[in-house]
Amino acid sequence: MTEAHVPDTTLAEARIRELEAENTRLRKIRDALIAHVESGSSRAPDPYAVFEHSVMLAEQVRERTEALNQLMDDLRESNSALEQARAEAEQANHSKSRFLAAVSHDLLQPLNAARLFTGALTEEGLEGRAAGLVRSLGSSLEAVDHLLGTLVDISRLDAGVIEPDPSSFDLTDLLDNLAREFSQLAADKGLDFRYVALDGRVWTDSRLLARVLRNFFSNALRYTDAGGILLGCRRRDRQLEIQMWDTGPGIEAHQLADIFQEFRRVRPGDAPPDAGLGLGLAIVDRIATLLDHPVTVVSRPGKGSRFAIAVPLITSD
């Protein structure tokens, strides 16, 4: 089966503009000459010559109009082909996502079993090299579980399997629990963790919101080597903005859009590699879109970053 020729869209549009401009110019010349003939002015050239020239110009306009119509047909065909290719790619991606979402339990079950067996071996009181091997095996299984779980999560989001279940709740209860979790993790890395609470009832899915905040923190923890992390809130009209500040390396302005794309990680040139997939903020973007909660990021290279998500605030009025 031969492939259909798809013209370059940009070149076709530029050619169309050129032909339209040429048609406009020729029509003006033709109309001016016809006006001279009809006016019968003594200064006008030979009427027949003017008429003959006008006919020639009209033919040129017709030819360029046909060329313009052909280019427009090609452009429509090109756009149709591109749209079909895009639809096929989206369908393939959706099928992949639904497959991963459907088999997620089967994928994770043997891994969870292996982690249980490793835990049982650890409790056997092994010593020396055997104990070290079991610990290494446990760490490797934990890393694989995290990576596979992240892939399954984004596949379930893309497949539309996850549906939000919003409710009214006191945000302080959720943030207090997360703050205790984050504080310990930051201390393990030698970082300061500060938490500024703010009372308020919100309307959202608490489970998905917690996932967004954990991903914010995980991102801050991964890239912050000195200083600290701050979790706080700020009221903005009828919304409550939950903010995560860090003193990491920061992000260049032209790279801010890239950090929410799959498998894209913006790292300083001297940063050591890590085992992440670059899906944490892509998951944040998917969840924020699902919940219709705006996510913003502000960053200064060498100073740090601030990630925030705004949730609907329930007011008494």
C-alpha positions in Angstrom: 0.0 0.0 0.0 1.5 3.4 -1.0 1.7 6.2 1.4 -0.3 9.3 0.8 1.8 12.4 0.2 1.2 14.9 3.0 2.4 18.4 2.1 4.2 20.6 4.6 1.4 22.5 6.4 3.5 25.6 7.0 4.7 25.9 3.4 1.2 25.3 2.1 -0.3 28.0 4.3 2.5 30.4 3.2 1.8 29.7 -0.5 -1.9 30.3 0.0 -1.2 33.7 1.5 1.0 34.5 -1.5 -1.6 33.5 -4.0 -4.3 35.4 -2.2 -2.2 38.6 -2.2 -1.4 38.1 -5.9 -5.1 37.6 -6.7 -6.0 40.8 -4.8 -3.3 42.8 -6.7 -4.4 41.4 -10.1 -8.1 42.1 -9.4 -7.3 45.7 -8.6 -5.4 46.2 -11.8 -8.2 44.5 -13.9 -10.9 46.7 -12.2 -8.8 49.8 -12.8 -8.4 49.0 -16.5 -12.1 48.2 -17.0 -13.0 51.5 -15.3 -10.8 53.3 -17.8 -12.5 51.6 -20.7 -16.0 52.3 -19.4 -15.3 56.0 -18.6 -14.2 56.7 -22.2 -11.6 59.1 -21.0 -9.5 60.7 -23.9 -6.4 60.0 -21.9 -7.1 56.2 -21.8 -5.1 53.9 -24.1 -6.6 52.0 -27.0 -9.8 50.5 -25.6 -9.2 47.1 -27.3 -5.7 46.9 -26.0 -7.0 47.6 -22.5 -9.8 45.0 -22.9 -7.3 42.5 -24.2 -5.0 43.2 -21.2 -7.9 42.9 -18.8 -8.8 39.5 -20.3 -5.2 38.3 -19.8 -5.3 39.5 -16.2 -8.6 37.7 -15.6 -7.0 34.5 -16.9 -4.1 34.9 -14.6 -6.5 35.4 -11.7 -8.4 32.3 -12.7 -5.1 30.2 -12.9 -4.0 31.5 -9.5 -7.4 30.8 -8.0 -7.3 27.2 -9.3 -3.8 26.8 -7.8 -5.0 28.3 -4.5 -8.0 25.9 -4.4 -5.7 23.0 -5.1 -3.4 24.0 -2.3 -6.3 24.4 0.1 -7.5 20.9 -0.9 -4.0 19.6 -0.2 -4.0 21.4 3.1 -7.4 19.9 4.1 -6.2 16.4 3.1 -3.0 17.0 5.1 -4.9 18.1 8.2 -7.3 15.1 7.8 -4.3 12.7 7.6 -2.7 14.3 10.6 -5.9 14.2 12.6 -6.4 10.5 11.7 -2.8 9.7 12.8 -3.3 11.6 16.0 -6.5 9.7 16.7 -4.8 6.4 16.0 -1.9 7.3 18.3 -4.3 8.3 21.1 -6.3 5.1 20.7 -3.1 3.1 20.9 -2.0 4.9 24.0 -5.4 4.5 25.6 -5.4 0.8 24.9 -1.9 0.5 26.5 -3.1 2.4 29.5 -6.2 0.3 29.9 -4.1 -2.9 29.6 -1.7 -1.8 32.3 -4.5 -0.7 34.5 -6.3 -4.0 34.1 -3.3 -6.2 34.9 -1.9 -4.0 37.7 -3.0 -6.3 40.4 -1.4 -9.3 38.7 1.8 -7.4 38.2 2.1 -6.2 41.8 0.9 -9.4 43.5 4.1 -11.5 43.0 6.2 -8.6 43.9 4.4 -8.0 47.1 4.8 -11.7 47.9 8.6 -11.5 47.3 8.7 -8.5 49.7 6.9 -10.6 52.3 9.4 -13.4 52.0 12.3 -11.0 52.2 10.8 -9.5 55.4 10.4 -13.0 56.8 14.1 -13.8 56.1 15.1 -10.5 57.8 13.3 -11.7 61.0 15.2 -15.0 61.0 18.2 -13.2 62.5 20.7 -13.9 59.7 24.2 -12.5 60.2 27.1 -11.5 58.1 27.0 -11.7 54.4 23.6 -13.4 54.3 22.0 -10.5 56.3 23.5 -8.0 53.9 22.2 -9.8 50.9 18.7 -9.9 52.3 18.8 -6.2 53.1 20.0 -5.5 49.5 17.3 -7.7 48.1 14.7 -5.9 50.2 15.8 -2.5 49.0 15.8 -3.6 45.4 12.3 -5.0 45.7 11.1 -1.9 47.3 12.6 0.3 44.5 11.0 -2.0 41.8 7.6 -1.8 43.7 7.8 2.0 43.7 8.7 2.3 40.0 6.1 -0.3 38.9 3.4 1.3 41.2 4.1 4.7 39.6 3.7 3.3 36.1 0.5 1.6 37.0 -0.8 4.9 38.6 -0.3 7.0 35.5 -1.7 4.2 33.3 -4.9 4.1 35.5 -5.2 7.9 35.3 -4.8 7.9 31.5 -7.3 5.0 31.1 -9.9 6.9 33.1 -10.1 4.2 35.7 -9.6 6.6 38.6 -12.6 8.7 39.3 -12.6 11.5 42.0 -14.8 11.2 45.0 -14.9 14.8 46.5 -16.2 15.6 49.9 -16.1 18.3 52.5 -13.4 17.9 55.2 -11.1 19.9 57.4 -7.9 20.4 55.6 -5.9 20.6 58.9 -6.5 17.0 59.7 -5.0 15.9 56.3 -2.0 18.3 56.5 -1.2 17.4 60.1 -0.8 13.7 59.2 1.2 14.5 56.1 3.4 16.9 58.1 4.4 14.2 60.5 5.3 11.9 57.7 7.3 14.6 55.8 9.1 15.7 58.9 10.6 12.3 59.5 11.6 11.9 55.9 13.3 15.3 55.8 15.1 14.6 59.1 16.5 11.4 57.6 18.1 13.4 54.9 19.3 16.1 57.3 16.9 18.8 56.1 14.7 21.2 58.1 11.0 20.8 57.7 8.6 23.5 58.6 4.8 23.4 58.6 2.5 26.4 58.8 -1.1 25.2 59.4 -4.2 27.1 58.3 -7.7 26.2 59.3 -10.3 25.7 56.6 -12.8 23.3 55.2 -12.3 22.3 51.5 -14.2 20.4 48.9 -12.1 17.9 47.0 -10.9 14.3 47.0 -8.7 13.9 50.0 -7.0 10.8 48.8 -6.0 12.3 45.4 -5.0 15.6 47.1 -2.7 13.7 49.5 -1.1 12.0 46.5 -0.4 15.4 44.9 1.2 16.7 48.1 3.3 13.6 48.5 4.6 14.0 45.0 5.4 17.6 45.7 7.3 16.6 48.8 9.0 13.7 47.1 10.2 16.0 44.3 11.4 18.6 46.8 13.2 16.0 48.9 14.9 14.4 45.9 16.5 17.7 44.7 17.1 19.5 48.0 20.5 18.7 49.5 20.8 21.5 52.0 18.4 23.9 53.7 14.8 22.8 54.1 11.3 22.4 53.0 8.2 24.3 54.0 4.5 23.2 53.8 2.0 26.0 54.1 -1.3 27.4 53.0 -2.6 30.7 51.7 -6.2 31.9 51.2 -6.9 33.3 47.7 -10.5 34.4 47.4 -12.6 31.3 47.5 -9.7 28.9 47.2 -7.0 27.6 49.6 -3.6 27.3 48.0 -1.4 24.6 49.5 2.2 25.4 48.9 5.4 23.4 49.1 8.7 25.4 49.2 12.2 24.1 48.9 15.7 25.4 48.9 16.8 23.1 46.0 18.7 24.1 42.8 15.7 25.7 41.2 14.5 25.4 37.6 15.1 27.7 34.6 12.0 29.5 33.3 12.2 27.9 29.9 12.2 24.4 31.5 9.1 24.8 33.7 6.7 23.4 31.2 8.9 20.3 30.7 8.8 19.1 34.3 5.1 18.0 34.0 5.8 15.8 30.9 6.3 12.0 31.2 9.8 10.8 31.7 11.2 14.3 31.7 13.4 15.3 34.6 15.1 18.6 34.9 18.3 18.2 36.9 21.4 20.3 37.5 24.4 19.2 35.4 26.4 18.0 38.5 23.4 16.1 40.1 24.0 12.4 40.6 21.6 10.0 38.8 18.7 8.5 40.7 16.2 5.7 40.1 13.2 7.9 39.4 11.2 7.7 36.2 10.3 11.3 35.9 6.6 10.6 36.4 5.9 12.2 39.7 4.9 15.6 38.4 3.2 14.1 35.4 0.9 12.3 37.8 0.4 15.6 39.6 -0.7 17.2 36.3 -3.1 14.3 35.6 -4.7 14.5 39.1 -4.9 18.3 39.0 -6.7 18.1 35.7 -9.0 15.4 36.9 -9.9 17.4 40.0 -9.9 20.8 38.1 -7.5 22.2 40.7 -4.9 24.7 39.3 -1.3 23.8 39.8 1.4 26.5 39.7 5.2 26.5 40.1 7.5 29.4 40.7 11.3 28.8 40.7 14.5 30.7 40.9 17.7 29.0 39.8 20.1 28.6 42.7 17.4 29.6 45.2 14.7 27.0 45.2 11.1 26.3 44.0 7.5 26.6 45.1 4.9 24.2 43.9 1.2 24.9 44.8 -2.3 23.5 44.2 -5.4 25.5 44.8 -8.5 23.7 46.2 -12.1 25.0 46.6 -12.6 26.6 50.1 -16.0 26.2 51.8 -17.0 29.5 53.3 -19.9 30.3 55.6 -21.4 32.8 53.3 
